[in-house]
Amino acid sequence: MARQKLGQHFLIRGTVLERIARAACPEREPLAVEIGPGRGALTTHLLARADRVVAIEIDRYLAQKLAQTYCGDARLEVVEANALEIDLGQWGPAVITGNLPYYAATAIMERVMALGPTVRRGVFLMQKEVAQRIVASPGSRDYGYLSVSMQLSADIELLFEVPPAAFHPPPKVDSAVVRFQPHNRAAEMGIASRPDFLRFVSLCFRQKRKTLRNNLAAHYGAAVDHWPEVNLRAEQIGLPMFAAMYRRLVT
């Protein structure tokens, strides 16, 4: 495979492809948007479960080959574009899925999350280590800023793991499939500004092994001294508690 400049590893195991398509479209969907279709292995399974598929491929050669392969099928629209730059919500409400490149997985996920209710459901294949961080709970080794930022926008679950042998060429790491359902948790928790809240959370995790007092003192001084959580570490704190602390600072 000559196109490794983009870090592509093509999923080739049929049973895994079908499981991803079934997770994305458990019932027939009007529209599925696929990020990084590559040679179209997952695309084929999605077309069996959706009335229409929009496939976004950054690689010009692969985009042209995929369009040629399906030139007689009006249900498929191939878009040559970078998923980090294109408006992923321009086609309206859709299931969004794909085998995400490892180097851009979290950035793409963040862009998809920002679409809110436009996303009916998201199902993504990504590096297992990143997937574990996204779904991690307070107190676990993998829990951190990424866990909080992702879980603020959706209910997320790790569905299953995928071994390197399921790809060509095989990556050097294990992969996993995650599914998320958008959820307007910020509004429910009284968070008026998502960016401001996430900046606050980032400060809490600035040095992961230090207490909140040490991480927040430089920015908030004595304002946090009497918080009951001030001697805890950020890794011990769940989303509702982060929201409660943030509200103290802005109200």
Disulfide bonds with the S-S distance in Angstrom:
none
